[in-house]
Amino acid sequence: MLPQHGGVPNFNLRIPGPFLLLLALVLITGLLLTLSLHLNSDEGNFGAQAHVKLSLIITLLLAFFVLLAGTGRLWHPHLWKHGGHRQRHGHQRQRHQR
């Protein structure tokens, strides 16, 4: 996001570091496992080729779900903007007095 009125850019909606680390770990581990299975499989062995495909599919699905979880704030921004919205429009929480 671009800074407005000389302010600092707002990076609240970027993917958090732990999700990026987990995504990199899933991709590297899964792709290395898939490559290892592919290099050790024979051309005519359909069972080994099925294991390679299954490993690749599981790796891609796990990476997709980690990416989806990391970008949850981007998909549903209305869930994360309540504090600023209430202050901007003058809505205040009323305290219940006993």
Phi and psi restraints in degrees (range 20) as a CNS / XPLOR table:
assign (resid 1 and name C) (resid 2 and name N)
       (resid 2 and name CA) (resid 2 and name C) 1.0 -82.3 20.0 2
assign (resid 2 and name N) (resid 2 and name CA)
       (resid 2 and name C) (resid 3 and name N) 1.0 144.1 20.0 2
assign (resid 2 and name C) (resid 3 and name N)
       (resid 3 and name CA) (resid 3 and name C) 1.0 -70.3 20.0 2
assign (resid 3 and name N) (resid 3 and name CA)
       (resid 3 and name C) (resid 4 and name N) 1.0 141.1 20.0 2
assign (resid 3 and name C) (resid 4 and name N)
       (resid 4 and name CA) (resid 4 and name C) 1.0 -113.3 20.0 2
assign (resid 4 and name N) (resid 4 and name CA)
       (resid 4 and name C) (resid 5 and name N) 1.0 138.7 20.0 2
assign (resid 4 and name C) (resid 5 and name N)
       (resid 5 and name CA) (resid 5 and name C) 1.0 59.2 20.0 2
assign (resid 5 and name N) (resid 5 and name CA)
       (resid 5 and name C) (resid 6 and name N) 1.0 37.9 20.0 2
assign (resid 5 and name C) (resid 6 and name N)
       (resid 6 and name CA) (resid 6 and name C) 1.0 74.5 20.0 2
assign (resid 6 and name N) (resid 6 and name CA)
       (resid 6 and name C) (resid 7 and name N) 1.0 15.6 20.0 2
assign (resid 6 and name C) (resid 7 and name N)
       (resid 7 and name CA) (resid 7 and name C) 1.0 -85.0 20.0 2
assign (resid 7 and name N) (resid 7 and name CA)
       (resid 7 and name C) (resid 8 and name N) 1.0 -169.7 20.0 2
assign (resid 7 and name C) (resid 8 and name N)
       (resid 8 and name CA) (resid 8 and name C) 1.0 -98.6 20.0 2
assign (resid 8 and name N) (resid 8 and name CA)
       (resid 8 and name C) (resid 9 and name N) 1.0 140.5 20.0 2
assign (resid 8 and name C) (resid 9 and name N)
       (resid 9 and name CA) (resid 9 and name C) 1.0 -60.0 20.0 2
assign (resid 9 and name N) (resid 9 and name CA)
       (resid 9 and name C) (resid 10 and name N) 1.0 147.3 20.0 2
assign (resid 9 and name C) (resid 10 and name N)
       (resid 10 and name CA) (resid 10 and name C) 1.0 -95.4 20.0 2
assign (resid 10 and name N) (resid 10 and name CA)
       (resid 10 and name C) (resid 11 and name N) 1.0 114.4 20.0 2
assign (resid 10 and name C) (resid 11 and name N)
       (resid 11 and name CA) (resid 11 and name C) 1.0 -108.6 20.0 2
assign (resid 11 and name N) (resid 11 and name CA)
       (resid 11 and name C) (resid 12 and name N) 1.0 30.9 20.0 2
assign (resid 11 and name C) (resid 12 and name N)
       (resid 12 and name CA) (resid 12 and name C) 1.0 -68.8 20.0 2
assign (resid 12 and name N) (resid 12 and name CA)
       (resid 12 and name C) (resid 13 and name N) 1.0 -24.6 20.0 2
assign (resid 12 and name C) (resid 13 and name N)
       (resid 13 and name CA) (resid 13 and name C) 1.0 -97.7 20.0 2
assign (resid 13 and name N) (resid 13 and name CA)
       (resid 13 and name C) (resid 14 and name N) 1.0 6.9 20.0 2
assign (resid 13 and name C) (resid 14 and name N)
       (resid 14 and name CA) (resid 14 and name C) 1.0 -78.3 20.0 2
assign (resid 14 and name N) (resid 14 and name CA)
       (resid 14 and name C) (resid 15 and name N) 1.0 163.5 20.0 2
assign (resid 14 and name C) (resid 15 and name N)
       (resid 15 and name CA) (resid 15 and name C) 1.0 -70.2 20.0 2
assign (resid 15 and name N) (resid 15 and name CA)
       (resid 15 and name C) (resid 16 and name N) 1.0 128.1 20.0 2
assign (resid 15 and name C) (resid 16 and name N)
       (resid 16 and name CA) (resid 16 and name C) 1.0 -63.0 20.0 2
assign (resid 16 and name N) (resid 16 and name CA)
       (resid 16 and name C) (resid 17 and name N) 1.0 153.4 20.0 2
assign (resid 16 and name C) (resid 17 and name N)
       (resid 17 and name CA) (resid 17 and name C) 1.0 -56.7 20.0 2
assign (resid 17 and name N) (resid 17 and name CA)
       (resid 17 and name C) (resid 18 and name N) 1.0 -44.3 20.0 2
assign (resid 17 and name C) (resid 18 and name N)
       (resid 18 and name CA) (resid 18 and name C) 1.0 -60.8 20.0 2
assign (resid 18 and name N) (resid 18 and name CA)
       (resid 18 and name C) (resid 19 and name N) 1.0 -34.7 20.0 2
assign (resid 18 and name C) (resid 19 and name N)
       (resid 19 and name CA) (resid 19 and name C) 1.0 -69.2 20.0 2
assign (resid 19 and name N) (resid 19 and name CA)
       (resid 19 and name C) (resid 20 and name N) 1.0 -38.8 20.0 2
assign (resid 19 and name C) (resid 20 and name N)
       (resid 20 and name CA) (resid 20 and name C) 1.0 -65.2 20.0 2
assign (resid 20 and name N) (resid 20 and name CA)
       (resid 20 and name C) (resid 21 and name N) 1.0 -40.0 20.0 2
assign (resid 20 and name C) (resid 21 and name N)
       (resid 21 and name CA) (resid 21 and name C) 1.0 -64.5 20.0 2
assign (resid 21 and name N) (resid 21 and name CA)
       (resid 21 and name C) (resid 22 and name N) 1.0 -44.1 20.0 2
assign (resid 21 and name C) (resid 22 and name N)
       (resid 22 and name CA) (resid 22 and name C) 1.0 -65.4 20.0 2
assign (resid 22 and name N) (resid 22 and name CA)
       (resid 22 and name C) (resid 23 and name N) 1.0 -38.8 20.0 2
assign (resid 22 and name C) (resid 23 and name N)
       (resid 23 and name CA) (resid 23 and name C) 1.0 -63.2 20.0 2
assign (resid 23 and name N) (resid 23 and name CA)
       (resid 23 and name C) (resid 24 and name N) 1.0 -44.7 20.0 2
assign (resid 23 and name C) (resid 24 and name N)
       (resid 24 and name CA) (resid 24 and name C) 1.0 -64.3 20.0 2
assign (resid 24 and name N) (resid 24 and name CA)
       (resid 24 and name C) (resid 25 and name N) 1.0 -41.1 20.0 2
assign (resid 24 and name C) (resid 25 and name N)
       (resid 25 and name CA) (resid 25 and name C) 1.0 -63.6 20.0 2
assign (resid 25 and name N) (resid 25 and name CA)
       (resid 25 and name C) (resid 26 and name N) 1.0 -43.6 20.0 2
assign (resid 25 and name C) (resid 26 and name N)
       (resid 26 and name CA) (resid 26 and name C) 1.0 -64.1 20.0 2
assign (resid 26 and name N) (resid 26 and name CA)
       (resid 26 and name C) (resid 27 and name N) 1.0 -45.5 20.0 2
assign (resid 26 and name C) (resid 27 and name N)
       (resid 27 and name CA) (resid 27 and name C) 1.0 -66.2 20.0 2
assign (resid 27 and name N) (resid 27 and name CA)
       (resid 27 and name C) (resid 28 and name N) 1.0 -45.5 20.0 2
assign (resid 27 and name C) (resid 28 and name N)
       (resid 28 and name CA) (resid 28 and name C) 1.0 -65.5 20.0 2
assign (resid 28 and name N) (resid 28 and name CA)
       (resid 28 and name C) (resid 29 and name N) 1.0 -47.7 20.0 2
assign (resid 28 and name C) (resid 29 and name N)
       (resid 29 and name CA) (resid 29 and name C) 1.0 -63.8 20.0 2
assign (resid 29 and name N) (resid 29 and name CA)
       (resid 29 and name C) (resid 30 and name N) 1.0 -46.5 20.0 2
assign (resid 29 and name C) (resid 30 and name N)
       (resid 30 and name CA) (resid 30 and name C) 1.0 -65.3 20.0 2
assign (resid 30 and name N) (resid 30 and name CA)
       (resid 30 and name C) (resid 31 and name N) 1.0 -42.5 20.0 2
assign (resid 30 and name C) (resid 31 and name N)
       (resid 31 and name CA) (resid 31 and name C) 1.0 -69.8 20.0 2
assign (resid 31 and name N) (resid 31 and name CA)
       (resid 31 and name C) (resid 32 and name N) 1.0 -35.7 20.0 2
assign (resid 31 and name C) (resid 32 and name N)
       (resid 32 and name CA) (resid 32 and name C) 1.0 -66.9 20.0 2
assign (resid 32 and name N) (resid 32 and name CA)
       (resid 32 and name C) (resid 33 and name N) 1.0 -39.4 20.0 2
assign (resid 32 and name C) (resid 33 and name N)
       (resid 33 and name CA) (resid 33 and name C) 1.0 -64.8 20.0 2
assign (resid 33 and name N) (resid 33 and name CA)
       (resid 33 and name C) (resid 34 and name N) 1.0 -43.2 20.0 2
assign (resid 33 and name C) (resid 34 and name N)
       (resid 34 and name CA) (resid 34 and name C) 1.0 -63.4 20.0 2
assign (resid 34 and name N) (resid 34 and name CA)
       (resid 34 and name C) (resid 35 and name N) 1.0 -42.7 20.0 2
assign (resid 34 and name C) (resid 35 and name N)
       (resid 35 and name CA) (resid 35 and name C) 1.0 -64.2 20.0 2
assign (resid 35 and name N) (resid 35 and name CA)
       (resid 35 and name C) (resid 36 and name N) 1.0 -40.6 20.0 2
assign (resid 35 and name C) (resid 36 and name N)
       (resid 36 and name CA) (resid 36 and name C) 1.0 -63.5 20.0 2
assign (resid 36 and name N) (resid 36 and name CA)
       (resid 36 and name C) (resid 37 and name N) 1.0 -43.8 20.0 2
assign (resid 36 and name C) (resid 37 and name N)
       (resid 37 and name CA) (resid 37 and name C) 1.0 -64.5 20.0 2
assign (resid 37 and name N) (resid 37 and name CA)
       (resid 37 and name C) (resid 38 and name N) 1.0 -38.0 20.0 2
assign (resid 37 and name C) (resid 38 and name N)
       (resid 38 and name CA) (resid 38 and name C) 1.0 -67.8 20.0 2
assign (resid 38 and name N) (resid 38 and name CA)
       (resid 38 and name C) (resid 39 and name N) 1.0 -41.9 20.0 2
assign (resid 38 and name C) (resid 39 and name N)
       (resid 39 and name CA) (resid 39 and name C) 1.0 -71.0 20.0 2
assign (resid 39 and name N) (resid 39 and name CA)
       (resid 39 and name C) (resid 40 and name N) 1.0 -27.3 20.0 2
assign (resid 39 and name C) (resid 40 and name N)
       (resid 40 and name CA) (resid 40 and name C) 1.0 -93.3 20.0 2
assign (resid 40 and name N) (resid 40 and name CA)
       (resid 40 and name C) (resid 41 and name N) 1.0 -1.3 20.0 2
assign (resid 40 and name C) (resid 41 and name N)
       (resid 41 and name CA) (resid 41 and name C) 1.0 -93.1 20.0 2
assign (resid 41 and name N) (resid 41 and name CA)
       (resid 41 and name C) (resid 42 and name N) 1.0 151.2 20.0 2
assign (resid 41 and name C) (resid 42 and name N)
       (resid 42 and name CA) (resid 42 and name C) 1.0 -86.7 20.0 2
assign (resid 42 and name N) (resid 42 and name CA)
       (resid 42 and name C) (resid 43 and name N) 1.0 159.7 20.0 2
assign (resid 42 and name C) (resid 43 and name N)
       (resid 43 and name CA) (resid 43 and name C) 1.0 -64.8 20.0 2
assign (resid 43 and name N) (resid 43 and name CA)
       (resid 43 and name C) (resid 44 and name N) 1.0 -39.5 20.0 2
assign (resid 43 and name C) (resid 44 and name N)
       (resid 44 and name CA) (resid 44 and name C) 1.0 -90.8 20.0 2
assign (resid 44 and name N) (resid 44 and name CA)
       (resid 44 and name C) (resid 45 and name N) 1.0 -5.1 20.0 2
assign (resid 44 and name C) (resid 45 and name N)
       (resid 45 and name CA) (resid 45 and name C) 1.0 -85.8 20.0 2
assign (resid 45 and name N) (resid 45 and name CA)
       (resid 45 and name C) (resid 46 and name N) 1.0 99.5 20.0 2
assign (resid 45 and name C) (resid 46 and name N)
       (resid 46 and name CA) (resid 46 and name C) 1.0 -72.1 20.0 2
assign (resid 46 and name N) (resid 46 and name CA)
       (resid 46 and name C) (resid 47 and name N) 1.0 -26.4 20.0 2
assign (resid 46 and name C) (resid 47 and name N)
       (resid 47 and name CA) (resid 47 and name C) 1.0 -66.4 20.0 2
assign (resid 47 and name N) (resid 47 and name CA)
       (resid 47 and name C) (resid 48 and name N) 1.0 -41.8 20.0 2
assign (resid 47 and name C) (resid 48 and name N)
       (resid 48 and name CA) (resid 48 and name C) 1.0 -69.0 20.0 2
assign (resid 48 and name N) (resid 48 and name CA)
       (resid 48 and name C) (resid 49 and name N) 1.0 -37.2 20.0 2
assign (resid 48 and name C) (resid 49 and name N)
       (resid 49 and name CA) (resid 49 and name C) 1.0 -66.2 20.0 2
assign (resid 49 and name N) (resid 49 and name CA)
       (resid 49 and name C) (resid 50 and name N) 1.0 -33.7 20.0 2
assign (resid 49 and name C) (resid 50 and name N)
       (resid 50 and name CA) (resid 50 and name C) 1.0 -66.8 20.0 2
assign (resid 50 and name N) (resid 50 and name CA)
       (resid 50 and name C) (resid 51 and name N) 1.0 -36.6 20.0 2
assign (resid 50 and name C) (resid 51 and name N)
       (resid 51 and name CA) (resid 51 and name C) 1.0 -65.4 20.0 2
assign (resid 51 and name N) (resid 51 and name CA)
       (resid 51 and name C) (resid 52 and name N) 1.0 -36.8 20.0 2
assign (resid 51 and name C) (resid 52 and name N)
       (resid 52 and name CA) (resid 52 and name C) 1.0 -64.3 20.0 2
assign (resid 52 and name N) (resid 52 and name CA)
       (resid 52 and name C) (resid 53 and name N) 1.0 -46.2 20.0 2
assign (resid 52 and name C) (resid 53 and name N)
       (resid 53 and name CA) (resid 53 and name C) 1.0 -64.8 20.0 2
assign (resid 53 and name N) (resid 53 and name CA)
       (resid 53 and name C) (resid 54 and name N) 1.0 -41.4 20.0 2
assign (resid 53 and name C) (resid 54 and name N)
       (resid 54 and name CA) (resid 54 and name C) 1.0 -64.2 20.0 2
assign (resid 54 and name N) (resid 54 and name CA)
       (resid 54 and name C) (resid 55 and name N) 1.0 -41.4 20.0 2
assign (resid 54 and name C) (resid 55 and name N)
       (resid 55 and name CA) (resid 55 and name C) 1.0 -63.3 20.0 2
assign (resid 55 and name N) (resid 55 and name CA)
       (resid 55 and name C) (resid 56 and name N) 1.0 -41.2 20.0 2
assign (resid 55 and name C) (resid 56 and name N)
       (resid 56 and name CA) (resid 56 and name C) 1.0 -67.2 20.0 2
assign (resid 56 and name N) (resid 56 and name CA)
       (resid 56 and name C) (resid 57 and name N) 1.0 -41.1 20.0 2
assign (resid 56 and name C) (resid 57 and name N)
       (resid 57 and name CA) (resid 57 and name C) 1.0 -64.8 20.0 2
assign (resid 57 and name N) (resid 57 and name CA)
       (resid 57 and name C) (resid 58 and name N) 1.0 -44.4 20.0 2
assign (resid 57 and name C) (resid 58 and name N)
       (resid 58 and name CA) (resid 58 and name C) 1.0 -64.2 20.0 2
assign (resid 58 and name N) (resid 58 and name CA)
       (resid 58 and name C) (resid 59 and name N) 1.0 -40.3 20.0 2
assign (resid 58 and name C) (resid 59 and name N)
       (resid 59 and name CA) (resid 59 and name C) 1.0 -61.5 20.0 2
assign (resid 59 and name N) (resid 59 and name CA)
       (resid 59 and name C) (resid 60 and name N) 1.0 -46.6 20.0 2
assign (resid 59 and name C) (resid 60 and name N)
       (resid 60 and name CA) (resid 60 and name C) 1.0 -66.8 20.0 2
assign (resid 60 and name N) (resid 60 and name CA)
       (resid 60 and name C) (resid 61 and name N) 1.0 -37.9 20.0 2
assign (resid 60 and name C) (resid 61 and name N)
       (resid 61 and name CA) (resid 61 and name C) 1.0 -66.1 20.0 2
assign (resid 61 and name N) (resid 61 and name CA)
       (resid 61 and name C) (resid 62 and name N) 1.0 -44.0 20.0 2
assign (resid 61 and name C) (resid 62 and name N)
       (resid 62 and name CA) (resid 62 and name C) 1.0 -62.7 20.0 2
assign (resid 62 and name N) (resid 62 and name CA)
       (resid 62 and name C) (resid 63 and name N) 1.0 -42.0 20.0 2
assign (resid 62 and name C) (resid 63 and name N)
       (resid 63 and name CA) (resid 63 and name C) 1.0 -63.9 20.0 2
assign (resid 63 and name N) (resid 63 and name CA)
       (resid 63 and name C) (resid 64 and name N) 1.0 -39.9 20.0 2
assign (resid 63 and name C) (resid 64 and name N)
       (resid 64 and name CA) (resid 64 and name C) 1.0 -63.5 20.0 2
assign (resid 64 and name N) (resid 64 and name CA)
       (resid 64 and name C) (resid 65 and name N) 1.0 -43.6 20.0 2
assign (resid 64 and name C) (resid 65 and name N)
       (resid 65 and name CA) (resid 65 and name C) 1.0 -69.1 20.0 2
assign (resid 65 and name N) (resid 65 and name CA)
       (resid 65 and name C) (resid 66 and name N) 1.0 -36.2 20.0 2
assign (resid 65 and name C) (resid 66 and name N)
       (resid 66 and name CA) (resid 66 and name C) 1.0 -66.5 20.0 2
assign (resid 66 and name N) (resid 66 and name CA)
       (resid 66 and name C) (resid 67 and name N) 1.0 -41.4 20.0 2
assign (resid 66 and name C) (resid 67 and name N)
       (resid 67 and name CA) (resid 67 and name C) 1.0 -65.2 20.0 2
assign (resid 67 and name N) (resid 67 and name CA)
       (resid 67 and name C) (resid 68 and name N) 1.0 -39.8 20.0 2
assign (resid 67 and name C) (resid 68 and name N)
       (resid 68 and name CA) (resid 68 and name C) 1.0 -64.7 20.0 2
assign (resid 68 and name N) (resid 68 and name CA)
       (resid 68 and name C) (resid 69 and name N) 1.0 -41.3 20.0 2
assign (resid 68 and name C) (resid 69 and name N)
       (resid 69 and name CA) (resid 69 and name C) 1.0 -67.8 20.0 2
assign (resid 69 and name N) (resid 69 and name CA)
       (resid 69 and name C) (resid 70 and name N) 1.0 -35.4 20.0 2
assign (resid 69 and name C) (resid 70 and name N)
       (resid 70 and name CA) (resid 70 and name C) 1.0 -72.1 20.0 2
assign (resid 70 and name N) (resid 70 and name CA)
       (resid 70 and name C) (resid 71 and name N) 1.0 -27.0 20.0 2
assign (resid 70 and name C) (resid 71 and name N)
       (resid 71 and name CA) (resid 71 and name C) 1.0 -103.3 20.0 2
assign (resid 71 and name N) (resid 71 and name CA)
       (resid 71 and name C) (resid 72 and name N) 1.0 22.7 20.0 2
assign (resid 71 and name C) (resid 72 and name N)
       (resid 72 and name CA) (resid 72 and name C) 1.0 -59.9 20.0 2
assign (resid 72 and name N) (resid 72 and name CA)
       (resid 72 and name C) (resid 73 and name N) 1.0 -35.0 20.0 2
assign (resid 72 and name C) (resid 73 and name N)
       (resid 73 and name CA) (resid 73 and name C) 1.0 -69.6 20.0 2
assign (resid 73 and name N) (resid 73 and name CA)
       (resid 73 and name C) (resid 74 and name N) 1.0 -27.0 20.0 2
assign (resid 73 and name C) (resid 74 and name N)
       (resid 74 and name CA) (resid 74 and name C) 1.0 -76.2 20.0 2
assign (resid 74 and name N) (resid 74 and name CA)
       (resid 74 and name C) (resid 75 and name N) 1.0 -32.8 20.0 2
assign (resid 74 and name C) (resid 75 and name N)
       (resid 75 and name CA) (resid 75 and name C) 1.0 -77.5 20.0 2
assign (resid 75 and name N) (resid 75 and name CA)
       (resid 75 and name C) (resid 76 and name N) 1.0 -31.5 20.0 2
assign (resid 75 and name C) (resid 76 and name N)
       (resid 76 and name CA) (resid 76 and name C) 1.0 -130.4 20.0 2
assign (resid 76 and name N) (resid 76 and name CA)
       (resid 76 and name C) (resid 77 and name N) 1.0 66.6 20.0 2
assign (resid 76 and name C) (resid 77 and name N)
       (resid 77 and name CA) (resid 77 and name C) 1.0 -67.4 20.0 2
assign (resid 77 and name N) (resid 77 and name CA)
       (resid 77 and name C) (resid 78 and name N) 1.0 -22.6 20.0 2
assign (resid 77 and name C) (resid 78 and name N)
       (resid 78 and name CA) (resid 78 and name C) 1.0 -67.0 20.0 2
assign (resid 78 and name N) (resid 78 and name CA)
       (resid 78 and name C) (resid 79 and name N) 1.0 -18.2 20.0 2
assign (resid 78 and name C) (resid 79 and name N)
       (resid 79 and name CA) (resid 79 and name C) 1.0 -81.7 20.0 2
assign (resid 79 and name N) (resid 79 and name CA)
       (resid 79 and name C) (resid 80 and name N) 1.0 -14.7 20.0 2
assign (resid 79 and name C) (resid 80 and name N)
       (resid 80 and name CA) (resid 80 and name C) 1.0 -113.0 20.0 2
assign (resid 80 and name N) (resid 80 and name CA)
       (resid 80 and name C) (resid 81 and name N) 1.0 3.3 20.0 2
assign (resid 80 and name C) (resid 81 and name N)
       (resid 81 and name CA) (resid 81 and name C) 1.0 -113.6 20.0 2
assign (resid 81 and name N) (resid 81 and name CA)
       (resid 81 and name C) (resid 82 and name N) 1.0 20.3 20.0 2
assign (resid 81 and name C) (resid 82 and name N)
       (resid 82 and name CA) (resid 82 and name C) 1.0 -67.9 20.0 2
assign (resid 82 and name N) (resid 82 and name CA)
       (resid 82 and name C) (resid 83 and name N) 1.0 -38.1 20.0 2
assign (resid 82 and name C) (resid 83 and name N)
       (resid 83 and name CA) (resid 83 and name C) 1.0 -62.6 20.0 2
assign (resid 83 and name N) (resid 83 and name CA)
       (resid 83 and name C) (resid 84 and name N) 1.0 -49.0 20.0 2
assign (resid 83 and name C) (resid 84 and name N)
       (resid 84 and name CA) (resid 84 and name C) 1.0 -69.4 20.0 2
assign (resid 84 and name N) (resid 84 and name CA)
       (resid 84 and name C) (resid 85 and name N) 1.0 -33.4 20.0 2
assign (resid 84 and name C) (resid 85 and name N)
       (resid 85 and name CA) (resid 85 and name C) 1.0 -66.6 20.0 2
assign (resid 85 and name N) (resid 85 and name CA)
       (resid 85 and name C) (resid 86 and name N) 1.0 -43.5 20.0 2
assign (resid 85 and name C) (resid 86 and name N)
       (resid 86 and name CA) (resid 86 and name C) 1.0 -67.0 20.0 2
assign (resid 86 and name N) (resid 86 and name CA)
       (resid 86 and name C) (resid 87 and name N) 1.0 -38.7 20.0 2
assign (resid 86 and name C) (resid 87 and name N)
       (resid 87 and name CA) (resid 87 and name C) 1.0 -70.6 20.0 2
assign (resid 87 and name N) (resid 87 and name CA)
       (resid 87 and name C) (resid 88 and name N) 1.0 -36.6 20.0 2
assign (resid 87 and name C) (resid 88 and name N)
       (resid 88 and name CA) (resid 88 and name C) 1.0 -69.4 20.0 2
assign (resid 88 and name N) (resid 88 and name CA)
       (resid 88 and name C) (resid 89 and name N) 1.0 -36.9 20.0 2
assign (resid 88 and name C) (resid 89 and name N)
       (resid 89 and name CA) (resid 89 and name C) 1.0 -97.8 20.0 2
assign (resid 89 and name N) (resid 89 and name CA)
       (resid 89 and name C) (resid 90 and name N) 1.0 4.8 20.0 2
assign (resid 89 and name C) (resid 90 and name N)
       (resid 90 and name CA) (resid 90 and name C) 1.0 81.2 20.0 2
assign (resid 90 and name N) (resid 90 and name CA)
       (resid 90 and name C) (resid 91 and name N) 1.0 7.2 20.0 2
assign (resid 90 and name C) (resid 91 and name N)
       (resid 91 and name CA) (resid 91 and name C) 1.0 -76.7 20.0 2
assign (resid 91 and name N) (resid 91 and name CA)
       (resid 91 and name C) (resid 92 and name N) 1.0 130.9 20.0 2
assign (resid 91 and name C) (resid 92 and name N)
       (resid 92 and name CA) (resid 92 and name C) 1.0 -123.9 20.0 2
assign (resid 92 and name N) (resid 92 and name CA)
       (resid 92 and name C) (resid 93 and name N) 1.0 149.8 20.0 2
assign (resid 92 and name C) (resid 93 and name N)
       (resid 93 and name CA) (resid 93 and name C) 1.0 -80.8 20.0 2
assign (resid 93 and name N) (resid 93 and name CA)
       (resid 93 and name C) (resid 94 and name N) 1.0 133.1 20.0 2
assign (resid 93 and name C) (resid 94 and name N)
       (resid 94 and name CA) (resid 94 and name C) 1.0 -93.6 20.0 2
assign (resid 94 and name N) (resid 94 and name CA)
       (resid 94 and name C) (resid 95 and name N) 1.0 135.2 20.0 2
assign (resid 94 and name C) (resid 95 and name N)
       (resid 95 and name CA) (resid 95 and name C) 1.0 -87.7 20.0 2
assign (resid 95 and name N) (resid 95 and name CA)
       (resid 95 and name C) (resid 96 and name N) 1.0 138.1 20.0 2
assign (resid 95 and name C) (resid 96 and name N)
       (resid 96 and name CA) (resid 96 and name C) 1.0 -83.3 20.0 2
assign (resid 96 and name N) (resid 96 and name CA)
       (resid 96 and name C) (resid 97 and name N) 1.0 125.7 20.0 2
assign (resid 96 and name C) (resid 97 and name N)
       (resid 97 and name CA) (resid 97 and name C) 1.0 -100.1 20.0 2
assign (resid 97 and name N) (resid 97 and name CA)
       (resid 97 and name C) (resid 98 and name N) 1.0 143.8 20.0 2
